[in-house]
Structure formats: C-alpha cells, structure tokens
C-alpha cells in the first residue's frame, strides 16, 4: 500500500486493503440483517399481543366491531406518524392471533417471517399444511411478498403434495 501524508489521499490500494474493506462491508451487512430480524420479531410479537388483547376484551366485555374502529382512530391520533394501526390491520392482528394461538407448530414459526408475508399466507392459505409449507419455504428461500403470492397462486403447495407418494412395501 502506498500512502502519502495525512492530507493526501491514498494513491495505490493493494489487495490486503481491498480484502479488509470487503470484510468490513460483510460485517455491516450481517449486523444490518440481524437487526432487521430482531425488529421483525418484535413487531410480530407486538401484533400478536395486540391481537390477543383485542380478542380478550371482546370476549370479556362483549365489545363489538365499533370498538376496533374507535381503537384505530384513537391510536392514530395518539401515535401520529406511526403506521400499522388502521382498523383493517387491527382486525388482521386479531385474526392472526386467533388462527395461531393454539397451534404449537405454527405459532413460533410465524415470528420468523415478516408481517406482510404472514398476512398473505393467512389470507390466501386456508389450512395448516399449506400455511406450514409457505412459511417454511418463504424463510428457507427468502421469498419476497410478490414471489410468495406468485407461488401460492401457482399452487406450489398442491403440486408438492401431489408429488408425495407412499409406496406400499410388498
């Protein structure tokens, strides 16, 4: 490496320095990815708990739909600039919690993919087997929301299930 004095930029960069820059870039990328995973997990946990609280209050106190509508308005007023608390999304949180609360297999898995992808799977897949398949595949292959939608609409799960065969031993 050829360095001039502190006021003059580097004129020649050797392979060691380039490798060092790549190492630092990799460290930054990995840390950013891990931070995103943690944020996602916390967000899913928040939405789970909100869905649980809404469902519990509706059961305990007999609250109807109007309470969720009012809650959305109040949250938006109290938390200006924070998105995600529309009435429609609050209903999704309740549905999300209801669908997975007793499912020991899927409940932990839904925390491993984004809210948007969870909602796509929840709304487009009506049984546990297909939900399991799409959650696993989304996590394994890092599918985007659009890829996930395409895979569901092209019935990847059904094709996968059709290819599973059991041969009887003679």
C-alpha positions in Angstrom: 0.0 0.0 0.0 1.3 3.4 -0.8 0.1 6.2 1.4 1.1 9.8 1.3 0.9 12.2 4.2 -2.3 12.6 6.1 -3.6 15.4 3.9 -3.1 13.5 0.7 -5.5 10.6 -0.3 -4.2 7.1 -1.0 -2.9 6.7 -4.5 -2.5 2.9 -4.6 -4.5 0.3 -2.8 -3.2 -3.2 -2.5 -5.2 -6.5 -2.3 -4.9 -6.6 1.5 -6.7 -3.3 1.9 -9.4 -4.3 -0.6 -10.0 -7.6 1.3 -10.2 -5.5 4.5 -12.9 -3.3 3.0 -14.9 -6.4 1.9 -14.6 -7.8 5.4 -16.0 -4.6 7.0 -18.8 -4.5 4.4 -19.7 -8.1 5.2 -19.7 -7.3 8.9 -22.0 -4.3 8.4 -24.4 -6.3 6.1 -24.6 -9.1 8.6 -25.3 -6.7 11.5 -28.0 -4.9 9.5 -29.6 -8.2 8.6 -29.6 -9.4 12.3 -31.0 -6.1 13.4 -33.9 -6.4 10.8 -34.6 -9.9 12.1 -34.8 -8.7 15.6 -37.1 -5.7 14.7 -39.3 -8.1 12.7 -39.6 -10.5 15.6 -40.5 -7.7 18.0 -43.1 -6.3 15.5 -44.7 -9.7 15.1 -44.7 -10.1 18.9 -46.4 -6.7 19.3 -49.0 -7.5 16.7 -49.6 -10.9 18.4 -50.1 -9.2 21.8 -52.4 -6.5 20.3 -54.5 -9.2 18.6 -54.6 -11.2 21.9 -55.7 -8.1 23.8 -58.4 -7.2 21.3 -59.8 -10.7 21.4 -59.7 -10.9 25.2 -61.5 -7.6 25.6 -64.1 -8.6 23.0 -64.7 -11.9 24.8 -64.6 -10.5 28.4 -66.6 -7.3 27.8 -68.7 -8.2 24.7 -67.2 -5.4 22.7 -68.2 -5.4 19.0 -66.7 -4.1 15.8 -67.2 -0.5 16.7 -64.6 -0.7 19.4 -61.8 -1.8 17.0 -62.8 1.1 14.6 -62.6 3.5 17.6 -59.3 2.0 18.8 -57.8 2.5 15.3 -58.8 6.2 15.4 -57.5 6.7 18.9 -54.2 5.0 18.2 -53.7 7.0 15.1 -54.4 10.2 17.0 -52.2 9.3 19.9 -49.4 7.9 17.8 -49.1 10.3 14.9 -46.7 9.2 12.2 -46.7 5.6 13.3 -48.3 3.4 10.7 -49.8 -0.1 11.1 -52.8 0.7 13.3 -55.6 1.0 10.8 -58.8 -0.7 11.7 -58.1 -3.3 8.9 -54.7 -4.1 10.4 -56.1 -4.3 13.9 -58.6 -6.9 12.6 -55.7 -8.7 11.0 -53.9 -8.8 14.3 -56.9 -10.3 16.0 -57.3 -12.9 13.2 -53.6 -13.7 13.3 -53.7 -14.3 17.0 -56.9 -16.4 16.8 -55.6 -18.6 14.0 -52.3 -19.4 15.6 -52.8 -19.1 19.4 -53.4 -22.9 19.9 -51.1 -24.1 17.1 -47.9 -25.2 18.8 -46.3 -26.0 15.4 -47.0 -22.7 13.5 -47.1 -20.1 16.4 -43.3 -20.0 16.8 -42.7 -20.1 13.0 -44.9 -17.1 12.2 -42.4 -15.0 14.1 -39.7 -15.8 11.6 -41.2 -14.1 8.6 -42.5 -10.6 8.0 -45.9 -9.3 8.9 -46.7 -8.7 5.3 -45.8 -12.3 4.3 -47.7 -13.6 7.3 -50.9 -11.8 6.2 -50.5 -13.1 2.6 -50.3 -16.7 4.0 -53.1 -16.2 6.5 -55.5 -14.7 3.9 -54.6 -17.0 1.0 -54.0 -20.4 2.7 -56.9 -21.9 4.5 -55.3 -25.0 6.1 -52.4 -25.7 8.4 -50.4 -27.8 5.9 -50.3 -25.2 3.2 -49.5 -22.4 5.8 -46.7 -24.6 7.1 -45.3 -25.2 3.6 -45.3 -21.5 2.6 -43.9 -20.3 5.9 -41.0 -22.8 5.7 -40.3 -22.1 2.0 -40.5 -18.3 2.5 -38.0 -18.5 5.3 -35.7 -21.0 3.5 -35.6 -19.3 0.2 -36.1 -15.7 1.3 -39.1 -15.2 -0.9 -40.3 -11.6 -1.4 -44.0 -10.9 -0.9 -44.6 -10.9 -4.7 -42.8 -14.2 -5.1 -44.8 -15.7 -2.3 -48.1 -14.5 -3.8 -47.0 -16.0 -7.2 -46.1 -19.3 -5.5 -49.4 -19.5 -3.8 -51.4 -18.6 -6.9 -49.5 -21.1 -9.0 -50.4 -23.7 -6.3 -46.9 -24.8 -5.5 -48.1 -26.5 -2.3 -50.7 -28.5 -4.2 -48.1 -29.6 -6.7 -45.7 -30.5 -3.9 -48.4 -32.5 -2.1 -49.3 -34.4 -5.3 -45.7 -35.4 -5.8 -45.6 -37.0 -2.3 -46.4 -40.7 -2.7 -46.4 -43.6 -0.4 -45.3 -46.9 -1.9 -46.5 -49.9 0.0 -43.9 -52.4 0.8 -44.7 -55.8 -0.7 
